[in-house]
């Protein structure tokens, strides 16, 4: 069974992946926790996904049925 990675719905998801991969997210979370504040990352991600969504495309599965994916 092949597990497909979660697809980005928009720009916010892509930025989140980049910040996680580079370690920026961990630093931001650590600083935000030390200050006792929310970094606002989730709200920003959702806003960016709404403002800049990725176009969904249809692709055909191995069994010939079509699915919609971002």
C-alpha contacts under 8 A as a table, 3 or more apart, distances in Angstrom:
res1	aa1	res2	aa2	distance
7	X	69	X	7.70
7	X	70	X	6.32
8	X	11	X	7.56
8	X	13	X	5.18
8	X	14	X	6.08
8	X	54	X	7.65
8	X	70	X	6.80
9	X	12	X	7.88
9	X	13	X	6.35
9	X	49	X	6.36
9	X	53	X	5.96
9	X	54	X	5.77
9	X	70	X	6.05
10	X	13	X	5.67
10	X	14	X	6.71
10	X	48	X	6.97
10	X	49	X	4.29
10	X	50	X	7.33
10	X	52	X	5.66
10	X	53	X	4.06
10	X	54	X	4.88
11	X	14	X	5.11
11	X	15	X	6.20
11	X	45	X	7.67
11	X	48	X	5.76
11	X	49	X	5.42
11	X	52	X	5.71
11	X	53	X	6.53
11	X	54	X	7.50
12	X	15	X	5.20
12	X	16	X	6.18
12	X	44	X	7.11
12	X	45	X	4.04
12	X	46	X	6.32
12	X	47	X	7.36
12	X	48	X	4.75
12	X	49	X	4.93
12	X	52	X	7.96
13	X	16	X	5.04
13	X	17	X	6.29
13	X	45	X	6.31
13	X	49	X	6.93
14	X	17	X	5.16
14	X	18	X	6.34
15	X	18	X	5.09
15	X	19	X	6.16
15	X	45	X	7.77
16	X	19	X	5.21
16	X	20	X	6.14
16	X	25	X	7.74
16	X	45	X	7.19
17	X	20	X	5.18
17	X	21	X	6.10
18	X	21	X	5.12
18	X	22	X	6.14
19	X	22	X	5.26
19	X	23	X	5.99
19	X	24	X	4.88
19	X	25	X	5.12
20	X	23	X	5.25
20	X	24	X	6.25
20	X	25	X	5.17
20	X	26	X	7.07
21	X	24	X	7.82
22	X	25	X	7.79
23	X	26	X	5.42
23	X	27	X	6.63
24	X	27	X	5.22
24	X	28	X	6.20
25	X	28	X	5.11
25	X	29	X	6.05
26	X	29	X	5.14
26	X	30	X	6.10
27	X	30	X	5.11
27	X	31	X	6.22
28	X	31	X	5.23
28	X	32	X	6.01
28	X	39	X	7.02
29	X	32	X	5.07
29	X	33	X	6.00
29	X	39	X	6.83
30	X	33	X	5.21
30	X	34	X	6.17
31	X	34	X	5.04
31	X	35	X	6.24
32	X	35	X	5.14
32	X	36	X	6.02
32	X	37	X	5.13
32	X	38	X	5.91
32	X	39	X	5.61
33	X	36	X	4.86
33	X	37	X	6.10
33	X	38	X	7.35
34	X	37	X	7.80
40	X	43	X	5.47
40	X	44	X	6.11
41	X	44	X	5.11
41	X	45	X	5.98
42	X	45	X	5.03
42	X	46	X	6.21
43	X	46	X	5.24
43	X	47	X	6.16
44	X	47	X	5.10
44	X	48	X	6.11
45	X	48	X	5.21
45	X	49	X	6.11
46	X	49	X	5.00
46	X	50	X	6.24
47	X	50	X	5.16
47	X	51	X	6.15
48	X	51	X	4.98
48	X	52	X	5.74
48	X	53	X	7.72
49	X	52	X	5.26
49	X	53	X	5.08
50	X	53	X	5.74
54	X	70	X	6.12
55	X	70	X	5.96
56	X	68	X	6.30
56	X	69	X	5.30
56	X	70	X	4.06
57	X	68	X	5.60
57	X	69	X	5.49
57	X	70	X	6.01
58	X	66	X	6.15
58	X	67	X	5.48
58	X	68	X	4.49
58	X	69	X	6.24
59	X	66	X	5.46
59	X	67	X	5.60
59	X	68	X	6.49
59	X	69	X	7.34
60	X	63	X	7.82
60	X	64	X	5.65
60	X	65	X	5.57
60	X	66	X	4.37
60	X	67	X	6.35
61	X	64	X	5.27
61	X	65	X	5.46
61	X	66	X	6.07
61	X	67	X	7.13
62	X	65	X	7.56
